[in-house]
Amino acid sequence: MSSLLGRLGVAALLAGTILAPAAAQKRVKPAPAAPAAIVVPPIAFTERTLANGLKVIAIRDTTTPNVTTQVWYDVGSKHDPEGRSGFAHLFEHILSRKTVNMPYNAINQLTEDVGGQRNASTWFDRTNYYEIVPAQYLETMLWTHAERMARPVVDQQVFETERNVVKEELRQRVLAPPYGRMRLVLDENSYDTLPMRRPGIGSLDQLNAATLEDARAFHEAFYGPDTATLIVSGNFDPKRLDTLIDKYFGSIARRPNPIPLAVKATEKARTQARTVTAYAPNVPLPMIVSTWRIPGSSSADLAALEVLDGVLAGGENSRLYRALVRDKQIASSAGVQLQDVENGGFFAPSVTLASGRTVAEAEPALAAEIARVRDEPVTAAELAEAKNEILANALQERETFDGRAFAIGEALVRTGDPLALDRRLALVGKVTVADVQRVARTYLMPEKRVDIRYLDEGQRPAGAKDAWANPVPMPVWASVPPATQPPLALAAEGQRQAPPAPGTAVPVIAPTIVESTLSNGMAFVAARTGQVPVATLALVIKGGASTDPRGRAGLASMVADIATQGTKSRSAEQIAAEIEALGAQIDTQAGPDGTILTITGPVTTLAKAGAVLADIVQNPAFAPAEVERRRRQTLDRLSVTLKNPGALASIALQPVSYGAAPYGMVPTPVSVAAITPADIAAAHARWWRPELATLVVTGGIDPAEARRIGEQLFAAWRPAGTAPVLPGAQAGTPSKPRLVVIDMPGAGQAAVAAAVRSIDRADPRWFDLQVANAALGAGSNGRLFQEIRVKRALSYGAYSNVAARADAGLLTATTQTKNESAPEVVQIFLTEFDRLGREPLAADAVAKRKVFLSGGLTRQAATSRGFGVTIASLILQGVPAAKAAQLPAEIDAVTPAGASAVARENVSGAGASIVVVGDSKLFIDRLRAIRPDVELIRADALNLDDLSLVVAAK
């Protein structure tokens, strides 16, 4: 299903959190009982408009110690000038960097150094800039937004640096991943005359052609208070907020020569279907997509189209999953992209083929499912389930103060109405079976579609050229007039206005953790994390991937995955249907030290959803047919992962760093193929036991009620026989560092990953190392980000983290860069590792990094799932659950001497193992100058099951 927003913080750096990927939400036959209605409370806010046109929306929440400030400009990639696709995106980067009173990148320091985070993003309809900070820094953040609105510095330094960063972002997001280019193909062929046809992220040619004068003209044409909305959400005093907004924004002038923002072009109805074929390097499995045009975001039909999206693609009980993935096994995955855009979007079902299946099989199968939803009414159960999923997702989005702000902002820029999302949710509740069939018949007619085939470059016929260009000539887009205002410059240091001082701090109150034991002896932990009626059940089972037998890597993951595919009383279809009808989501992940299974959903349906979880845990069927089906899906997913440079570098770094030790094993096509149903059943019986498990319940639910539900669900689960001994020495003995290059010809970018072995999570020096690592590479103020992105513009970002493990973890640095720059990045990694290990950390830097880490913990604790998984991860790594409430205090206790000492003991360039994945002919000779013992391995000869990493000669 489509999603409006995804944001990732620094939480995983802090407590070793295992964050499971958003798992497929599951569905099928009608749920046995109708769930309680899911009620999504409207978002309460105030609004006003200043004389200069600036719209202001305020959402007060006194339960949080934080505040978010967001400016949403009604300027997006649809406004890119002629010959300058990606320009709104480029300007998003430019406007984030320098003003008259803020030196380059000062905004990052003003947010991270006070415990906050910031970012910006561009969409067809808008560009937004946002921060989340402790509430006492509200005035500071408002001042920064006024600076960027009224006094931005657009000079050659900012322009050149950010243009190069944007080019690296394009390589990372579009050119490097196997399916990255599909976004270009899809936009090009979904539109004919609307400007969304062009790539919002830009193109290398048009970015190279851009000039500084273009950037200044774009700013003057489109950016001003009259094109902006300021949204403030969190803990603030309304009267003081109004005073501050008047003070900082009231005097900012409107645009001197305003250019209308409205897009007047419209699309003609498509009356003849067509097919296009695109080829790209390193595509492991073909993909097909059919795309249809749909109306703009304000259309009343969007509610029914969203429900149709849910029926077709809302998880494992959706029609596309059931028909194409489960039943016919033509596809390894299937979904729908519902492009919700102001002027008109598209509805695009997509299918990634299963290995061994053909486009000739998949295209008619997908067309048949679309025809069925046009020709036959959906069932009442499908309708109810899709609605509940939509409402439950909206409820979860509103769990946090910043989630509410983003929800209103997105609705506003797409429709002009801050209430549009609430109105659409109300319409969703009224959608009928007839409405769903009506929109399917209106918009998804066969003659109105474009079919796209996306294939590997090796399948291109000899001499054939790209055949995915839209045959309709590209329109000529409007340009903007030259800038008339004089450019601004950074004021001299003694003449700059200082940021406002912070206000009074709002106390941070950690959730109260309640621990007890259920009647079956299983440990139980509960914590109330908020008032929104959303909660998470997390079942923690010790053991994990480090218990996988040699040659069976991936076994623990398959146990967790296949447990959800049928029990002794529920089929896989019934599990999916029941969970999704309840508006819940089930996630499973087997990490190195254990498995975490979570159910997140409305409190009103938590007990029923938990009953499904309890059945999955205690009574999995592990039917051979399901094992084989999921095995094939796992192998297909692996084939995609192993073609992605960034993912492959991170995977290969594990055996390179840990050798033959349990932590060094990674799932491979060979090991997954070797796992039998008997292996899976035996591993479940051995490790999934109540005495090795803990139930964690967090969210907007009282701990006493949570315990009552836990007792109801698991009291009958009793231990049988003797529990196994948990593994030890999972990290093994350190071995000689290696530099491995995996040659992937045609890779759009090189991925670089470097690691040194570190300490285990229970080590008392854990937060000393976390603070040292934060100085190295956490966030945008880390040394790696500064050296690689800010100073040299070699990457979209460069970061480091410390993996939390029960035994010795890894401190890992990662980035992606153009192939030619890989040696330079490797040298920077080695230099910065040495610097961290040799130079004592300054007291000021340590203090700022401590505040940064503590702020991330506070934000993570704001959601039921975030805090629940924090507790679960601590338990797996041998740390008491109660520590979850004490983590900020432990960070605060770190001293510069302690952080420097642990870095000195653990971090050095000479001790680092490195993996580089990319087109080696562009960098291998210069890498050999850094380390002559480079191991060069062809990607098609890579063997992750062997310590040599090379397929043995036959």
Secondary structure by P-SEA (a helix, b strand, c coil): ccccccccccccccccccccccccccccccccccccbbbbbcccccccccccbbbbbbbbbccccbbbbbbbbccccccccccccaaaaaaaaaaaccccccccaaaaaacccccccccccccccbbbbbbbccccaaaaaaaaaaaaaccccccaaaaaaaaaaaaaaaaaccccccccaaaaaaaacccccccccccccccaaaaaaccaaaaaaaaaaccccccbbbbbbccccaaaaaaaaaaccccccccccccccccccccccccbbbbbbbbbccccbbbbbbbbbbbcccccaaaaaaaaaaacccccccccccccccccccccbbbbbbcccccbbbbbbbbbccccccccccaaaaaaaaaaaacccccaaaaaaaaaaaaaaaaaaaccaaaaaaaaaaaaaaccccaaaaaaaaaaaaccaaaaaaaaaaccccccbbbbbbbccccccccccccccccccccbbbbbcccccccccccccccccccccccccccccccbbbbbbccccbbbbbbbcccccbbbbbbbbccccccccccccaaaaaaaaacccccccccaaaaaaaaaaacbbbbbbbcccbbbbbbbccccaaaaaaaaaaaaaccccccaaaaaaaaaaaaaaaaaaaacaaaaaaaaaaaaacccccccccccaaaaaaccaaaaaaaaaaccccccbbbbbbccccaaaaaaaaaaccccccccccccccccccccccccbbbbbbbbccccbbbbbbbbbbbcccccaaaaaaaaaaacccccccaaaaacccccccccccbbbbbbcccbbbbcccccccccaaaaaaaaaaaaaaaaacccccaaaaaaaaaaaaaaaaaaaccaaaaaaaaaaaaaaccccccccaaaaaaaaccaaaaaaaaaaccccccbbbbbbccccccaaaaaaaccbbbbbbcccccccccccccccc
